[in-house]
Amino acid sequence: MGDIPIGPNRREVRDTRYKYNDIIELRRSIFLPILFAIIGAIIAISLFGTLEYNIKGMEFKASAYVGEGGYTIFNIPLVGSVRAKTHLIPIELSLELRNIDLEPLKAVSTSEQTTQEFLHMLEPEAKMLLHLFIRKLLLLGVAGGLIGVVLVDRKHLNFLIGGALLGITLVASLIAGIYWTYDIDSFASPEYKGLIQAAPWVMSGLEKEITRGNNLGAKLQVLADNLYRLFENIDNLQPLGMADGDIKLLHISDIHNNIGAFEFIEKVVSTFGVTAIIDTGDMTDFGTGFEIDLAMKIRKLNIPYIFVPGNHDSPVSLGKLRSFSNVRVLSDEFYYIEGLEILGIADPASERIDKINLSEEDIKEVVGKTRELLNGRDKTPDILAVHNGEIASYFVSEIPVILHGHDHQLKVTDENGSVIVDAGTSGAAGIRGLQVPHGVPYSVALLHFAYEDEENKFSKVNEGYERCLRLIAVDTIKVNSLNSGFTLERRLINYP
């Protein structure tokens, strides 16, 4: 009979099992702390990797977190964001503009500074804050690695030290990887989201100004000189024709953040004795609250200011305008002033932040809602004020005076019994004007209304009078932004 193989005895089996368990336990005791240290460092960065700071009146929030690989994002609340794939490391970098305080900016900037000089002045402080942000991320790596190890093994000091070292090493490696693979040129073709998606001209316009290093202060000084000469001549002008209205409404539009526009408007108001202002929208570019802060001079005009929202305005900017005591925002409603009835129709894009261009369906919807407001009324309003001229065109021959803006072209037309006035752009198209070779002119329109019946001039339309006031003349004033000269024309309105 051959030998019968004899298997391992119980002791050998037990010893083998113990050795296997020891290996498993050893691996667990080593690899689990490492794994938790890495996870802890990543979570610490994602949750607390933010830094809020202020540079010359501009408040920013910087963030770093694990996300869709390699993007840098610049975000302006209510406006949108710009992002580009700038690096290979799976960490998202975010910079958010939280607020702008205009006073500190005024204190550190001068009209003689070029854009390059101003940015160069900000550079040392920006570098210091960047170093501070990096140090915070490294400390978060230490804290996250340490906490990760504590969760699995708080007894061994070596493991705790190792977890902290592993956390800071991981974060340092990620920062180094971002630095060495970062490509700033990726922002030459960025992705836009929100309102700014429809306005890439902002980025190209700013890029041109930075590249050229244009002295914007000198340009504004030229403009101020031209305005001074304009109003010096206006004061010496003889009355144009025989028309001189009892009520004078100043129609303005499309200021687009140009603070120089209010100097212009203020002088026209005082020179011509304006009764009230009707603004047909686009005071801002992005509809943010701090853009309205640029327009504080509205409160000093001391006359009623009627505002009809445009497609670049927003609920936030309109909310701030409503807080001004002399401002009345008209959003699909009627308003009486000095015997004139005005219907103001807001651009629907002003009610949201994700769209600024109207489709054909949007325009038809606005026209339908406007007709619902007009239906069933015995009298049509004296004036229709709306931002978009395409919407206005549907009511030609139905309403005597139609005011609009949007296309930045100053013009007055008489069509089928309606006078259509486009104020052009009272802010020289804002930043868009910088991209036009010869600049865009500042423009306004002054409407003269006269009482038909002097004895009953205070009577209301609903008291049985067909109309108390008639438009008798429109003065258009246009000032070239960077070139000398201006035009002032009067158009007399003749009714059959």
VENRA-V277293 format. One record per residue. N is the residue number from 1. RES is the residue in one small letter. PHI is phi in whole degrees, 0 to 359 (NA if undefined). D_LAST is the distance of its C-alpha to the last C-alpha in whole Angstrom. Layout:
n=N res=RES phi=PHI d_last=D_LAST
n=N res=RES phi=PHI d_last=D_LAST
This chain:
n=1 res=m phi=NA d_last=136
n=2 res=g phi=285 d_last=133
n=3 res=d phi=290 d_last=131
n=4 res=i phi=263 d_last=129
n=5 res=p phi=298 d_last=126
n=6 res=i phi=251 d_last=125
n=7 res=g phi=290 d_last=122
n=8 res=p phi=297 d_last=121
n=9 res=n phi=283 d_last=122
n=10 res=r phi=298 d_last=120
n=11 res=r phi=296 d_last=120
n=12 res=e phi=296 d_last=119
n=13 res=v phi=298 d_last=116
n=14 res=r phi=296 d_last=115
n=15 res=d phi=295 d_last=116
n=16 res=t phi=296 d_last=113
n=17 res=r phi=297 d_last=111
n=18 res=y phi=297 d_last=111
n=19 res=k phi=296 d_last=110
n=20 res=y phi=297 d_last=107
n=21 res=n phi=296 d_last=106
n=22 res=d phi=296 d_last=107
n=23 res=i phi=295 d_last=105
n=24 res=i phi=299 d_last=102
n=25 res=e phi=294 d_last=102
n=26 res=l phi=295 d_last=102
n=27 res=r phi=298 d_last=99
n=28 res=r phi=296 d_last=97
n=29 res=s phi=292 d_last=98
n=30 res=i phi=264 d_last=97
n=31 res=f phi=284 d_last=94
n=32 res=l phi=298 d_last=93
n=33 res=p phi=300 d_last=92
n=34 res=i phi=296 d_last=91
n=35 res=l phi=298 d_last=88
n=36 res=f phi=291 d_last=87
n=37 res=a phi=295 d_last=87
n=38 res=i phi=294 d_last=85
n=39 res=i phi=298 d_last=83
n=40 res=g phi=299 d_last=83
n=41 res=a phi=296 d_last=81
n=42 res=i phi=294 d_last=79
n=43 res=i phi=295 d_last=77
n=44 res=a phi=299 d_last=78
n=45 res=i phi=294 d_last=75
n=46 res=s phi=293 d_last=73
n=47 res=l phi=275 d_last=73
n=48 res=f phi=238 d_last=73
n=49 res=g phi=280 d_last=72
n=50 res=t phi=232 d_last=69
n=51 res=l phi=211 d_last=69
n=52 res=e phi=258 d_last=66
n=53 res=y phi=208 d_last=66
n=54 res=n phi=234 d_last=63
n=55 res=i phi=239 d_last=63
n=56 res=k phi=50 d_last=61
n=57 res=g phi=92 d_last=59
n=58 res=m phi=254 d_last=58
n=59 res=e phi=265 d_last=60
n=60 res=f phi=236 d_last=61
n=61 res=k phi=232 d_last=63
n=62 res=a phi=259 d_last=66
n=63 res=s phi=220 d_last=67
n=64 res=a phi=222 d_last=70
n=65 res=y phi=203 d_last=71
n=66 res=v phi=289 d_last=72
n=67 res=g phi=194 d_last=70
n=68 res=e phi=301 d_last=68
n=69 res=g phi=303 d_last=70
n=70 res=g phi=77 d_last=69
n=71 res=y phi=257 d_last=66
n=72 res=t phi=247 d_last=64
n=73 res=i phi=237 d_last=61
n=74 res=f phi=252 d_last=58
n=75 res=n phi=235 d_last=56
n=76 res=i phi=239 d_last=53
n=77 res=p phi=307 d_last=53
n=78 res=l phi=72 d_last=49
n=79 res=v phi=254 d_last=49
n=80 res=g phi=135 d_last=51
n=81 res=s phi=220 d_last=54
n=82 res=v phi=234 d_last=56
n=83 res=r phi=223 d_last=59
n=84 res=a phi=212 d_last=61
n=85 res=k phi=277 d_last=65
n=86 res=t phi=253 d_last=67
n=87 res=h phi=209 d_last=70
n=88 res=l phi=265 d_last=73
n=89 res=i phi=284 d_last=74
n=90 res=p phi=284 d_last=73
n=91 res=i phi=235 d_last=72
n=92 res=e phi=268 d_last=68
n=93 res=l phi=252 d_last=67
n=94 res=s phi=229 d_last=64
n=95 res=l phi=232 d_last=62
n=96 res=e phi=243 d_last=59
n=97 res=l phi=280 d_last=57
n=98 res=r phi=268 d_last=57
n=99 res=n phi=193 d_last=55
n=100 res=i phi=231 d_last=54
n=101 res=d phi=259 d_last=55
n=102 res=l phi=292 d_last=53
n=103 res=e phi=297 d_last=55
n=104 res=p phi=301 d_last=58
n=105 res=l phi=296 d_last=56
n=106 res=k phi=297 d_last=55
n=107 res=a phi=291 d_last=58
n=108 res=v phi=260 d_last=60
n=109 res=s phi=249 d_last=57
n=110 res=t phi=233 d_last=56
n=111 res=s phi=293 d_last=53
n=112 res=e phi=275 d_last=56
n=113 res=q phi=286 d_last=57
n=114 res=t phi=275 d_last=57
n=115 res=t phi=299 d_last=56
n=116 res=q phi=297 d_last=60
n=117 res=e phi=295 d_last=61
n=118 res=f phi=294 d_last=60
n=119 res=l phi=296 d_last=61
n=120 res=h phi=297 d_last=64
n=121 res=m phi=293 d_last=64
n=122 res=l phi=280 d_last=64
n=123 res=e phi=300 d_last=67
n=124 res=p phi=300 d_last=70
n=125 res=e phi=293 d_last=69
n=126 res=a phi=295 d_last=67
n=127 res=k phi=295 d_last=71
n=128 res=m phi=298 d_last=73
n=129 res=l phi=290 d_last=71
n=130 res=l phi=296 d_last=71
n=131 res=h phi=297 d_last=75
n=132 res=l phi=296 d_last=75
n=133 res=f phi=295 d_last=73
n=134 res=i phi=296 d_last=76
n=135 res=r phi=298 d_last=78
n=136 res=k phi=295 d_last=77
n=137 res=l phi=297 d_last=77
n=138 res=l phi=296 d_last=81
n=139 res=l phi=296 d_last=82
n=140 res=l phi=295 d_last=80
n=141 res=g phi=297 d_last=82
n=142 res=v phi=299 d_last=85
n=143 res=a phi=297 d_last=84
n=144 res=g phi=295 d_last=83
n=145 res=g phi=296 d_last=86
n=146 res=l phi=294 d_last=88
n=147 res=i phi=295 d_last=87
n=148 res=g phi=300 d_last=87
n=149 res=v phi=290 d_last=91
n=150 res=v phi=302 d_last=91
n=151 res=l phi=295 d_last=90
n=152 res=v phi=245 d_last=93
n=153 res=d phi=200 d_last=96
n=154 res=r phi=255 d_last=96
n=155 res=k phi=268 d_last=99
n=156 res=h phi=264 d_last=100
n=157 res=l phi=298 d_last=99
n=158 res=n phi=298 d_last=99
n=159 res=f phi=295 d_last=96
n=160 res=l phi=296 d_last=94
n=161 res=i phi=296 d_last=94
n=162 res=g phi=298 d_last=94
n=163 res=g phi=298 d_last=91
n=164 res=a phi=296 d_last=89
n=165 res=l phi=294 d_last=90
n=166 res=l phi=296 d_last=89
n=167 res=g phi=298 d_last=85
n=168 res=i phi=290 d_last=85
n=169 res=t phi=294 d_last=86
n=170 res=l phi=300 d_last=84
n=171 res=v phi=296 d_last=81
n=172 res=a phi=298 d_last=82
n=173 res=s phi=294 d_last=82
n=174 res=l phi=296 d_last=78
n=175 res=i phi=296 d_last=77
n=176 res=a phi=297 d_last=79
n=177 res=g phi=296 d_last=78
n=178 res=i phi=297 d_last=74
n=179 res=y phi=299 d_last=75
n=180 res=w phi=284 d_last=77
n=181 res=t phi=255 d_last=74
n=182 res=y phi=290 d_last=71
n=183 res=d phi=234 d_last=68
n=184 res=i phi=294 d_last=65
n=185 res=d phi=293 d_last=64
n=186 res=s phi=298 d_last=63
n=187 res=f phi=283 d_last=60
n=188 res=a phi=292 d_last=59
n=189 res=s phi=223 d_last=58
n=190 res=p phi=278 d_last=57
n=191 res=e phi=256 d_last=56
n=192 res=y phi=251 d_last=53
n=193 res=k phi=224 d_last=52
n=194 res=g phi=83 d_last=49
n=195 res=l phi=303 d_last=46
n=196 res=i phi=293 d_last=48
n=197 res=q phi=300 d_last=48
n=198 res=a phi=268 d_last=45
n=199 res=a phi=224 d_last=45
n=200 res=p phi=295 d_last=48
n=201 res=w phi=300 d_last=46
n=202 res=v phi=297 d_last=47
n=203 res=m phi=296 d_last=51
n=204 res=s phi=293 d_last=51
n=205 res=g phi=295 d_last=49
n=206 res=l phi=294 d_last=51
n=207 res=e phi=298 d_last=54
n=208 res=k phi=296 d_last=52
n=209 res=e phi=294 d_last=52
n=210 res=i phi=293 d_last=56
n=211 res=t phi=296 d_last=57
n=212 res=r phi=282 d_last=55
n=213 res=g phi=63 d_last=56
n=214 res=n phi=297 d_last=53
n=215 res=n phi=273 d_last=53
n=216 res=l phi=294 d_last=50
n=217 res=g phi=298 d_last=51
n=218 res=a phi=294 d_last=50
n=219 res=k phi=297 d_last=47
n=220 res=l phi=296 d_last=46
n=221 res=q phi=293 d_last=47
n=222 res=v phi=299 d_last=45
n=223 res=l phi=299 d_last=42
n=224 res=a phi=300 d_last=43
n=225 res=d phi=297 d_last=43
n=226 res=n phi=295 d_last=40
n=227 res=l phi=297 d_last=38
n=228 res=y phi=298 d_last=40
n=229 res=r phi=296 d_last=39
n=230 res=l phi=302 d_last=35
n=231 res=f phi=283 d_last=35
n=232 res=e phi=295 d_last=37
n=233 res=n phi=286 d_last=35
n=234 res=i phi=300 d_last=32
n=235 res=d phi=299 d_last=34
n=236 res=n phi=262 d_last=34
n=237 res=l phi=288 d_last=30
n=238 res=q phi=277 d_last=28
n=239 res=p phi=307 d_last=25
n=240 res=l phi=272 d_last=22
n=241 res=g phi=69 d_last=19
n=242 res=m phi=259 d_last=19
n=243 res=a phi=281 d_last=17
n=244 res=d phi=210 d_last=20
n=245 res=g phi=289 d_last=19
n=246 res=d phi=287 d_last=21
n=247 res=i phi=241 d_last=21
n=248 res=k phi=238 d_last=22
n=249 res=l phi=255 d_last=23
n=250 res=l phi=264 d_last=25
n=251 res=h phi=265 d_last=25
n=252 res=i phi=233 d_last=28
n=253 res=s phi=191 d_last=30
n=254 res=d phi=54 d_last=33
n=255 res=i phi=287 d_last=35
n=256 res=h phi=50 d_last=38
n=257 res=n phi=70 d_last=41
n=258 res=n phi=275 d_last=40
n=259 res=i phi=292 d_last=42
n=260 res=g phi=294 d_last=40
n=261 res=a phi=297 d_last=37
n=262 res=f phi=285 d_last=37
n=263 res=e phi=296 d_last=38
n=264 res=f phi=299 d_last=35
n=265 res=i phi=298 d_last=33
n=266 res=e phi=300 d_last=35
n=267 res=k phi=290 d_last=35
n=268 res=v phi=298 d_last=31
n=269 res=v phi=300 d_last=31
n=270 res=s phi=287 d_last=33
n=271 res=t phi=288 d_last=32
n=272 res=f phi=257 d_last=28
n=273 res=g phi=65 d_last=29
n=274 res=v phi=292 d_last=27
n=275 res=t phi=280 d_last=27
n=276 res=a phi=202 d_last=27
n=277 res=i phi=245 d_last=28
n=278 res=i phi=244 d_last=27
n=279 res=d phi=252 d_last=29
n=280 res=t phi=265 d_last=28
n=281 res=g phi=99 d_last=32
n=282 res=d phi=61 d_last=35
n=283 res=m phi=290 d_last=37
n=284 res=t phi=248 d_last=40
n=285 res=d phi=258 d_last=41
n=286 res=f phi=241 d_last=44
n=287 res=g phi=76 d_last=43
n=288 res=t phi=270 d_last=46
n=289 res=g phi=293 d_last=47
n=290 res=f phi=288 d_last=48
n=291 res=e phi=292 d_last=45
n=292 res=i phi=293 d_last=43
n=293 res=d phi=300 d_last=46
n=294 res=l phi=291 d_last=44
n=295 res=a phi=257 d_last=41
n=296 res=m phi=300 d_last=43
n=297 res=k phi=293 d_last=41
n=298 res=i phi=304 d_last=38
n=299 res=r phi=292 d_last=40
n=300 res=k phi=268 d_last=40
n=301 res=l phi=287 d_last=36
n=302 res=n phi=61 d_last=36
n=303 res=i phi=223 d_last=33
n=304 res=p phi=300 d_last=32
n=305 res=y phi=236 d_last=32
n=306 res=i phi=263 d_last=30
n=307 res=f phi=241 d_last=31
n=308 res=v phi=249 d_last=30
n=309 res=p phi=299 d_last=33
n=310 res=g phi=252 d_last=33
n=311 res=n phi=286 d_last=36
n=312 res=h phi=264 d_last=38
n=313 res=d phi=269 d_last=39
n=314 res=s phi=209 d_last=41
n=315 res=p phi=303 d_last=42
n=316 res=v phi=292 d_last=45
n=317 res=s phi=293 d_last=42
n=318 res=l phi=292 d_last=40
n=319 res=g phi=299 d_last=43
n=320 res=k phi=291 d_last=43
n=321 res=l phi=298 d_last=40
n=322 res=r phi=296 d_last=40
n=323 res=s phi=282 d_last=43
n=324 res=f phi=279 d_last=41
n=325 res=s phi=296 d_last=40
n=326 res=n phi=264 d_last=36
n=327 res=v phi=256 d_last=35
n=328 res=r phi=237 d_last=34
n=329 res=v phi=272 d_last=34
n=330 res=l phi=260 d_last=31
n=331 res=s phi=235 d_last=33
n=332 res=d phi=61 d_last=31
n=333 res=e phi=205 d_last=30
n=334 res=f phi=264 d_last=27
n=335 res=y phi=208 d_last=27
n=336 res=y phi=262 d_last=26
n=337 res=i phi=212 d_last=26
n=338 res=e phi=53 d_last=25
n=339 res=g phi=84 d_last=22
n=340 res=l phi=257 d_last=21
n=341 res=e phi=259 d_last=22
n=342 res=i phi=243 d_last=23
n=343 res=l phi=253 d_last=24
n=344 res=g phi=256 d_last=27
n=345 res=i phi=246 d_last=28
n=346 res=a phi=284 d_last=32
n=347 res=d phi=291 d_last=33
n=348 res=p phi=299 d_last=36
n=349 res=a phi=295 d_last=38
n=350 res=s phi=287 d_last=38
n=351 res=e phi=269 d_last=40
n=352 res=r phi=216 d_last=43
n=353 res=i phi=243 d_last=45
n=354 res=d phi=255 d_last=46
n=355 res=k phi=202 d_last=43
n=356 res=i phi=237 d_last=40
n=357 res=n phi=253 d_last=38
n=358 res=l phi=270 d_last=36
n=359 res=s phi=276 d_last=37
n=360 res=e phi=298 d_last=35
n=361 res=e phi=293 d_last=36
n=362 res=d phi=299 d_last=36
n=363 res=i phi=296 d_last=32
n=364 res=k phi=296 d_last=32
n=365 res=e phi=294 d_last=33
n=366 res=v phi=296 d_last=31
n=367 res=v phi=299 d_last=28
n=368 res=g phi=297 d_last=30
n=369 res=k phi=294 d_last=31
n=370 res=t phi=293 d_last=27
n=371 res=r phi=295 d_last=26
n=372 res=e phi=297 d_last=29
n=373 res=l phi=293 d_last=28
n=374 res=l phi=276 d_last=24
n=375 res=n phi=296 d_last=26
n=376 res=g phi=83 d_last=26
n=377 res=r phi=265 d_last=24
n=378 res=d phi=288 d_last=22
n=379 res=k phi=234 d_last=19
n=380 res=t phi=278 d_last=18
n=381 res=p phi=293 d_last=19
n=382 res=d phi=289 d_last=17
n=383 res=i phi=224 d_last=19
n=384 res=l phi=252 d_last=21
n=385 res=a phi=244 d_last=24
n=386 res=v phi=212 d_last=26
n=387 res=h phi=284 d_last=28
n=388 res=n phi=274 d_last=28
n=389 res=g phi=295 d_last=25
n=390 res=e phi=293 d_last=26
n=391 res=i phi=293 d_last=26
n=392 res=a phi=301 d_last=23
n=393 res=s phi=297 d_last=22
n=394 res=y phi=288 d_last=22
n=395 res=f phi=244 d_last=19
n=396 res=v phi=296 d_last=17
n=397 res=s phi=83 d_last=14
n=398 res=e phi=260 d_last=16
n=399 res=i phi=236 d_last=15
n=400 res=p phi=299 d_last=13
n=401 res=v phi=233 d_last=15
n=402 res=i phi=235 d_last=18
n=403 res=l phi=245 d_last=21
n=404 res=h phi=205 d_last=24
n=405 res=g phi=222 d_last=27
n=406 res=h phi=83 d_last=30
n=407 res=d phi=265 d_last=30
n=408 res=h phi=62 d_last=31
n=409 res=q phi=238 d_last=28
n=410 res=l phi=290 d_last=25
n=411 res=k phi=196 d_last=22
n=412 res=v phi=230 d_last=18
n=413 res=t phi=229 d_last=16
n=414 res=d phi=238 d_last=12
n=415 res=e phi=221 d_last=13
n=416 res=n phi=51 d_last=11
n=417 res=g phi=86 d_last=9
n=418 res=s phi=247 d_last=12
n=419 res=v phi=262 d_last=13
n=420 res=i phi=254 d_last=17
n=421 res=v phi=242 d_last=19
n=422 res=d phi=249 d_last=23
n=423 res=a phi=286 d_last=25
n=424 res=g phi=75 d_last=28
n=425 res=t phi=228 d_last=31
n=426 res=s phi=284 d_last=32
n=427 res=g phi=246 d_last=36
n=428 res=a phi=53 d_last=36
n=429 res=a phi=69 d_last=37
n=430 res=g phi=61 d_last=40
n=431 res=i phi=293 d_last=43
n=432 res=r phi=300 d_last=41
n=433 res=g phi=299 d_last=40
n=434 res=l phi=289 d_last=44
n=435 res=q phi=268 d_last=44
n=436 res=v phi=268 d_last=42
n=437 res=p phi=311 d_last=43
n=438 res=h phi=254 d_last=41
n=439 res=g phi=79 d_last=40
n=440 res=v phi=248 d_last=36
n=441 res=p phi=287 d_last=34
n=442 res=y phi=283 d_last=33
n=443 res=s phi=213 d_last=29
n=444 res=v phi=215 d_last=27
n=445 res=a phi=228 d_last=23
n=446 res=l phi=252 d_last=22
n=447 res=l phi=259 d_last=19
n=448 res=h phi=259 d_last=18
n=449 res=f phi=247 d_last=16
n=450 res=a phi=235 d_last=16
n=451 res=y phi=286 d_last=17
n=452 res=e phi=283 d_last=14
n=453 res=d phi=237 d_last=17
n=454 res=e phi=298 d_last=20
n=455 res=e phi=290 d_last=23
n=456 res=n phi=242 d_last=22
n=457 res=k phi=292 d_last=21
n=458 res=f phi=264 d_last=24
n=459 res=s phi=290 d_last=23
n=460 res=k phi=267 d_last=23
n=461 res=v phi=300 d_last=20
n=462 res=n phi=285 d_last=23
n=463 res=e phi=264 d_last=24
n=464 res=g phi=111 d_last=21
n=465 res=y phi=265 d_last=18
n=466 res=e phi=300 d_last=15
n=467 res=r phi=206 d_last=15
n=468 res=c phi=275 d_last=17
n=469 res=l phi=235 d_last=15
n=470 res=r phi=233 d_last=12
n=471 res=l phi=285 d_last=13
n=472 res=i phi=247 d_last=12
n=473 res=a phi=198 d_last=15
n=474 res=v phi=230 d_last=17
n=475 res=d phi=262 d_last=21
n=476 res=t phi=250 d_last=23
n=477 res=i phi=237 d_last=27
n=478 res=k phi=229 d_last=29
n=479 res=v phi=240 d_last=33
n=480 res=n phi=289 d_last=36
n=481 res=s phi=292 d_last=38
n=482 res=l phi=239 d_last=42
n=483 res=n phi=236 d_last=40
n=484 res=s phi=289 d_last=40
n=485 res=g phi=114 d_last=36
n=486 res=f phi=204 d_last=33
n=487 res=t phi=230 d_last=29
n=488 res=l phi=225 d_last=26
n=489 res=e phi=234 d_last=23
n=490 res=r phi=243 d_last=19
n=491 res=r phi=242 d_last=16
n=492 res=l phi=279 d_last=13
n=493 res=i phi=256 d_last=10
n=494 res=n phi=250 d_last=7
n=495 res=y phi=264 d_last=4
n=496 res=p phi=293 d_last=0
